[in-house]
Amino acid sequence: MPTEILMPALSPTMEEGTLAKWLVKEGDTVSSGDLIAEIETDKATMEFEAVDEGVVGKILIAEGSEGVKVNTPIAVLLEDGESADDIPSAAANGTPAPAAEAAKDAPAAKSEAPKDDAAAKAEAKAAPAAPQGADGSRIFASPLARRIAADKGLDLTQITGSGPKGRIVKADVIDAKAPAAQAPAAAASAPASAPAAAAAPAGPSADQVARMYEGRAYEEVKLDGMRKTIAARLTEAKQQVPHFYLRRDIQLDALLKFRGDLNKQLEGRGVKLSVNDFIIKACALALQAVPDANAVWAGDRVLKMKASDVAVAVAIEGGLFTPVLQDSDTKSLSALSAEMKDLAARARDRKLAPHEYQGGSFAISNLGMFGIDNFDAVINPPHGAILAVGAGVKKPIVGKDGELAVATVMSVTLSVDHRVIDGALGAELLNAIKDNLENPMVMLA
């Protein structure tokens, strides 16, 4: 039977996307892994690979279409011997035709004229029933996956699909082993659902806000996918993450001198280290020195990370990315500098792959280059903390000998998720960051 290609969720926050470009046309033969389309997500433009094989029988969504919901059918693949006539009319019109709809229409079929035995057998052979779970629900699997499973004697109800909408694809069954016969486990009865909590009062609607400014001149800016995602995630973060804030002043004179000396020696290699490169390294080493703070919130548990994967906020037109520098604690300053420049450049072009901006346990947001003295950053879940970095400015200080002096001082604020990191542990982490930045040579040891 024809196989629907569904709009994929190419990032954890993606709910809809734009089908920017088709890389195949109707009648083309595709195999698993072939690139078939370019899709704009809420973060980037990404190439979409086929998970099944067959002939493109019908393209349901035209390229350039915006607001295509995840799991919406976008095309139909045909197997050998099938033609466009085999595509259900609903699918041909770009409308999903789930098994539930077919079941709903089943009673009406009784009123049709009965078929003779030969016709009924031929029809049953041409259209075998889709596999079903123990509860009668349909098991979604590609035709190729069903064939491989049948050849290997596999029970599709025991296989978890990795394709769109949990669809079982070739890769899921190719290495699977036929399970030993076993009695089906009794399904635990679901507890009665608790009454829903009272909804928080919603703010004024878009129309209500517009009426407030009736008669005043304004320009209405349509929200793109990135802006919607930022709004949703930051609202969620501020409502659900119990933030607390720790602040320190850090003297940068030793670091600035050390950086200047290093950059002179690195001129021949074309390397120029920024203060931000030192901040990334200082945070990565601090997470190793205070390992309990190198953690993320995972709903019903805390995950303590081994490596220091540090995310850095990068401003782009219309929003921001937080590319992640993995294993920052083990990389040299010059390697971190080169990687950060590459990630930032591709972030501004929206060319980052999801694995390059997902993950990490800690983030840095630096607004010092804009002259901001200090600010409080919002934690990016599931991170345990984020460091807000202000500008380094000349300030009077009291020296160790009690005399007044002038130093370059940078104000930082550590926003901490109290579910993951308690106050004393957060203070220990921030002190470790401060020590690394005020004694930069130690970071090379």
Sequence and secondary structure as in RCSB ss.txt:
>XXXX:A:sequence
MPTEILMPALSPTMEEGTLAKWLVKEGDTVSSGDLIAEIETDKATMEFEAVDEGVVGKILIAEGSEGVKVNTPIA
VLLEDGESADDIPSAAANGTPAPAAEAAKDAPAAKSEAPKDDAAAKAEAKAAPAAPQGADGSRIFASPLARRIAA
DKGLDLTQITGSGPKGRIVKADVIDAKAPAAQAPAAAASAPASAPAAAAAPAGPSADQVARMYEGRAYEEVKLDG
MRKTIAARLTEAKQQVPHFYLRRDIQLDALLKFRGDLNKQLEGRGVKLSVNDFIIKACALALQAVPDANAVWAGD
RVLKMKASDVAVAVAIEGGLFTPVLQDSDTKSLSALSAEMKDLAARARDRKLAPHEYQGGSFAISNLGMFGIDNF
DAVINPPHGAILAVGAGVKKPIVGKDGELAVATVMSVTLSVDHRVIDGALGAELLNAIKDNLENPMVMLA
>XXXX:A:secstr
  EEEE    STT SEEEEEEESS TT EE TT EEEEEE SS EEEEE SS EEEEEE S TTEEEEETT EEE
EEE TT  GGGS HHHHTT    HHHHHHHHHHHTTS    HHHHHHHHHHS    B TTS B  B HHHHHHHH
HHT  GGG    SGGG B HHHHHS                              HHHHHHHTTTS        H
HHHHHHHHHHHHHHHS EEEEEEEEE HHHHHHHHHHHHHHGGGT    HHHHHHHHHHHHHHHSGGGSEEE SS
SEEE SS  EEE EEETTEEE  EETTGGGS HHHHHHHHHHHHHHHHTT   HHHHS  SEEEEE GGGT    
     TTBSEEEEEEEEEEEEEE TTS EEEEEEEEEEEEEETTT  HHHHHHHHHHHHHHHHSGGGGG 
